[in-house]
Amino acid sequence: MPELPEVETICRGLSQHCVGAVVLGAHVHRPSFIRGSIQPADLFFGLTIERVSRHGKQFVLESGCGRAILFHMGMSGSVTIRPFLSIRATHVHVHWTLLKNGNKFEIHHKDPRRFGFVRTYSQMKTVREKIWSKLGPDALVVTAMNLSQSFKNKKRSIKAALLDQKVVAGIGNIYADESLFQSKIHPLRKANSITFQELEFFIRKLRLILNRSIKNGGSTIQDHTSALGTAGTFQNAHQVYGRGGEPCRVCGALLRQSICVQRTTVFCSICQPKRPFKKS
């Protein structure tokens, strides 16, 4: 599932190439994939794309008149910029034809597993007040204080809490495992047992990992690509995700694997003890 770095990579490509473009056509190939109105104006026909905004794993195209199209990427969603009149690949459920600086091109939204969706809104204000306000702070700007307040009365595991988009938006299985490993925090520790000192250290490591992943185009585990169709390379830097049973790259112990909220969780029992670490 695309997480914050993968979605941010897509947003940056769309911002660079699509802001200022006029939408010449919106072509819906699977109406059930669109939530909300599928009228041409609601799908930006004749409108100019003014900006691309993101919160957590969701992003929005905004028009100059205030309309918005929200993209939820689901498990396998991708949004790519394609040449004009490109052959439509299987599982492209909607595509747009755009014009910018005299050049026509297309945006294709593909989602083989169809867990994602596109939703239209008459105002961007509605997205912020009705949708994004229900999510936690974006993972790139969340603070230790935010997490401390959210975790105060939570007896569930820190891994489960981080996967809850109402606590922090944008973290999924990959970056939960990676950030907890780098922070020396056992993923099954109770969220309310994490000290403020540990949370401050965790936030620093989380931001470092997310920004490094963005710089490297995200993690391409199966089919993630940037808006230009380029695969990411951060998967090559993963320390624990997907490496259960392999040696820890820090201490050499075999990485352990468990299930947490129906997600495979990989960790090092030596580097991530079930007790608060003491910062040296």
Summary of the structure (lengths in Angstrom):
residues: 280
radius of gyration: 20.0
end to end distance: 35.9
largest distance: 60.9
contacts: 936
relative contact order: 0.15
helix: 29%
strand: 26%
